[in-house]
Amino acid sequence: MSAAKAVSPRARSQGHASLCRQHAAYRPDQAWNLLAEAEFWEYLADRALAFHFKECNTAGSSDLAKSGVSSDANDTRWETVAAA
C-alpha cells in the first residue's frame, strides 16, 4: 500500500487547509484567497467525515437487520464512535 492511500481523505483535506492558512500568514496580499481555500478544504474534510459515519451507520444497521436485533439509536451512535 502506498503512503498516499494510507492517509484518510479527511486528514488530507485538513492538511491542505492548514497549508493554506500558513501561506496566508506569509502572503498578506493573497490572504483572503488562501483563507477562502482553507475554508473549502475544511468543508471537504467535514464531508469526508460525514460520509465515513454514514457508511459506518449503514453497515451497522444492515448487520443488525440480519441478526434480528432491534436497534436503539443511542446504541448505534456509541458503537460508531467506538469503532472510529
Backbone as JSON, one array per atom type, in Angstrom:
{
  "sequence": "MSAAKAVSPRARSQGHASLCRQHAAYRPDQAWNLLAEAEFWEYLADRALAFHFKECNTAGSSDLAKSGVSSDANDTRWETVAAA",
  "N": [[0.85, -1.17, 0.0], [0.59, 2.18, -0.86], [1.94, 5.25, 0.52], [0.3, 7.43, 0.08], [-2.28, 6.4, -0.08], [-2.67, 5.56, 2.47], [-3.34, 7.71, 4.01], [-6.16, 9.27, 5.3], [-9.02, 10.66, 3.57], [-10.1, 12.8, 5.0], [-8.01, 13.65, 6.69], [-6.13, 14.4, 4.79], [-7.47, 16.55, 3.55], [-7.64, 18.3, 5.71], [-4.95, 18.79, 6.07], [-4.33, 20.2, 3.71], [-5.87, 22.48, 4.18], [-4.57, 23.52, 6.42], [-2.05, 24.13, 5.33], [-2.82, 26.15, 3.55], [-3.63, 28.14, 5.34], [-1.19, 28.67, 6.59], [0.3, 29.68, 4.44], [-1.2, 31.95, 3.96], [-0.54, 33.51, 6.15], [2.0, 34.35, 5.53], [1.75, 35.61, 3.12], [0.31, 38.31, 2.76], [-0.99, 39.74, 0.72], [-2.39, 37.84, -0.68], [-3.97, 36.69, 1.18], [-6.79, 36.67, 1.67], [-7.77, 35.06, -0.4], [-6.41, 32.65, 0.06], [-7.32, 31.98, 2.61], [-10.0, 31.59, 2.07], [-9.77, 29.35, 0.47], [-8.76, 27.57, 2.35], [-10.98, 27.32, 3.99], [-12.68, 26.01, 2.25], [-11.32, 23.53, 1.99], [-11.61, 22.61, 4.6], [-14.35, 22.27, 4.64], [-14.57, 20.16, 2.82], [-13.24, 18.22, 4.33], [-15.03, 17.91, 6.46], [-17.2, 16.88, 5.05], [-16.11, 14.45, 4.21], [-15.81, 13.16, 6.67], [-18.49, 13.0, 7.47], [-19.45, 11.31, 5.46], [-18.0, 9.01, 6.06], [-19.09, 8.3, 8.6], [-21.7, 7.89, 7.82], [-21.43, 5.65, 6.19], [-20.52, 3.84, 8.14], [-22.74, 3.74, 9.88], [-24.68, 2.77, 8.14], [-23.66, 0.24, 7.5], [-23.68, -0.86, 10.05], [-26.43, -0.88, 10.65], [-27.43, -2.64, 8.74], [-26.18, -4.98, 9.52], [-27.42, -5.38, 11.99], [-30.02, -5.78, 11.13], [-29.79, -8.21, 9.83], [-29.19, -9.86, 11.97], [-31.46, -9.76, 13.46], [-31.84, -8.24, 15.7], [-33.28, -5.62, 17.55], [-32.64, -2.2, 17.04], [-31.36, 0.44, 19.0], [-31.24, 3.89, 18.75], [-29.33, 5.34, 20.22], [-27.53, 3.33, 21.01], [-26.45, 2.52, 18.53], [-25.16, 4.86, 17.8], [-23.15, 5.06, 19.76], [-21.68, 2.75, 19.22], [-20.65, 3.38, 16.73], [-18.99, 5.58, 17.33], [-17.16, 4.33, 19.0], [-15.99, 2.58, 17.21], [-14.65, 4.27, 15.52]],
  "CA": [[0.0, 0.0, 0.0], [1.4, 3.39, -0.91], [1.72, 6.19, 1.63], [-0.8, 8.32, -0.27], [-3.55, 5.73, 0.2], [-2.78, 5.33, 3.9], [-3.88, 8.92, 4.62], [-7.6, 9.37, 5.07], [-9.42, 11.87, 2.85], [-10.3, 13.89, 5.94], [-6.69, 14.13, 7.12], [-5.53, 15.08, 3.64], [-8.14, 17.84, 3.39], [-7.22, 19.17, 6.82], [-3.57, 19.19, 5.78], [-4.39, 21.26, 2.7], [-6.39, 23.67, 4.84], [-3.5, 24.04, 7.27], [-1.06, 24.76, 4.45], [-3.39, 27.4, 3.04], [-3.57, 29.12, 6.42], [0.21, 29.05, 6.77], [0.67, 30.55, 3.33], [-1.9, 33.22, 4.14], [0.2, 34.29, 7.15], [3.21, 34.89, 4.91], [1.41, 36.32, 1.89], [-0.86, 39.13, 3.08], [-1.7, 40.17, -0.48], [-3.24, 36.73, -1.14], [-4.54, 36.07, 2.38], [-8.24, 36.44, 1.55], [-7.98, 33.93, -1.3], [-5.9, 31.45, 0.7], [-8.21, 31.64, 3.72], [-11.21, 31.02, 1.47], [-9.43, 27.99, 0.04], [-8.66, 26.76, 3.57], [-12.34, 27.02, 4.42], [-13.18, 24.99, 1.32], [-10.73, 22.25, 2.36], [-12.25, 22.18, 5.85], [-15.68, 21.79, 4.24], [-14.38, 18.82, 2.26], [-12.9, 17.32, 5.44], [-16.28, 17.62, 7.17], [-17.99, 15.99, 4.19], [-15.48, 13.12, 4.26], [-16.15, 12.58, 7.96], [-19.92, 12.66, 7.43], [-19.58, 10.14, 4.6], [-17.47, 7.87, 6.81], [-20.06, 7.9, 9.6], [-22.88, 7.36, 7.14], [-21.09, 4.27, 5.81], [-20.48, 3.02, 9.36], [-24.1, 3.56, 10.36], [-25.38, 1.92, 7.19], [-23.15, -1.13, 7.69], [-24.15, -1.32, 11.35], [-27.87, -1.15, 10.63], [-27.69, -3.85, 7.95], [-25.76, -6.12, 10.36], [-28.47, -5.58, 12.98], [-31.19, -6.32, 10.45], [-29.53, -9.63, 9.57], [-29.18, -10.62, 13.22], [-32.8, -9.72, 14.03], [-31.82, -7.46, 16.93], [-33.82, -4.28, 17.37], [-31.58, -1.23, 17.32], [-31.64, 1.68, 19.71], [-30.45, 4.92, 18.08], [-28.18, 5.68, 21.04], [-26.57, 2.23, 20.95], [-25.78, 2.58, 17.24], [-24.27, 6.01, 17.81], [-21.97, 4.76, 20.58], [-20.88, 1.76, 18.52], [-19.94, 4.08, 15.66], [-17.94, 6.35, 17.95], [-16.15, 3.4, 19.49], [-15.29, 2.0, 16.07], [-13.77, 5.29, 14.93]],
  "C": [[0.9, 1.23, 0.0], [1.03, 4.34, 0.23], [0.53, 7.11, 1.33], [-2.16, 7.69, 0.05], [-3.75, 5.5, 1.7], [-3.39, 6.53, 4.62], [-5.36, 9.02, 4.28], [-7.93, 10.65, 4.31], [-9.61, 13.07, 3.79], [-8.97, 14.49, 6.38], [-6.0, 14.9, 6.0], [-6.15, 16.47, 3.45], [-7.76, 18.81, 4.5], [-5.78, 19.63, 6.62], [-3.51, 20.3, 4.75], [-4.87, 22.57, 3.33], [-5.32, 24.32, 5.71], [-2.43, 24.74, 6.44], [-1.56, 26.09, 3.9], [-3.33, 28.5, 4.1], [-2.13, 29.6, 6.66], [0.68, 29.98, 5.67], [0.01, 31.92, 3.47], [-1.16, 34.11, 5.14], [1.42, 34.97, 6.53], [2.96, 35.65, 3.62], [0.15, 37.17, 2.11], [-1.67, 39.58, 1.85], [-2.65, 39.09, -1.02], [-4.0, 36.08, 0.01], [-6.02, 35.75, 2.21], [-8.52, 35.22, 0.68], [-7.55, 32.62, -0.63], [-6.79, 31.02, 1.87], [-9.54, 31.07, 3.21], [-10.95, 29.58, 1.01], [-9.31, 27.06, 1.25], [-10.05, 26.39, 4.07], [-12.97, 25.95, 3.54], [-12.63, 23.61, 1.68], [-11.32, 21.72, 3.65], [-13.65, 21.63, 5.57], [-15.57, 20.38, 3.67], [-14.03, 17.81, 3.34], [-14.15, 16.94, 6.22], [-17.16, 16.68, 6.36], [-17.44, 14.57, 4.22], [-15.82, 12.42, 5.57], [-17.61, 12.15, 8.0], [-20.15, 11.41, 6.58], [-19.11, 8.88, 5.32], [-18.49, 7.38, 7.83], [-21.34, 7.35, 8.97], [-22.63, 5.92, 6.71], [-21.1, 3.36, 7.03], [-21.89, 2.73, 9.86], [-24.9, 2.66, 9.44], [-24.95, 0.46, 7.36], [-23.66, -1.69, 9.01], [-25.63, -1.66, 11.34], [-28.18, -2.39, 9.81], [-27.26, -5.09, 8.72], [-26.82, -6.42, 11.4], [-29.71, -6.2, 12.35], [-31.0, -7.82, 10.18], [-29.61, -10.46, 10.84], [-30.55, -10.65, 13.89], [-32.89, -8.95, 15.34], [-32.41, -6.09, 16.64], [-32.76, -3.29, 17.79], [-32.15, -0.04, 18.08], [-30.72, 2.72, 19.09], [-29.22, 5.28, 18.9], [-27.13, 4.58, 21.02], [-25.79, 2.28, 19.65], [-24.78, 3.73, 17.23], [-23.0, 5.69, 18.61], [-21.1, 3.7, 19.92], [-20.06, 2.42, 17.43], [-18.77, 4.87, 16.23], [-16.81, 5.46, 18.43], [-15.34, 2.81, 18.35], [-14.33, 3.0, 15.44], [-12.57, 5.48, 15.79]]
}
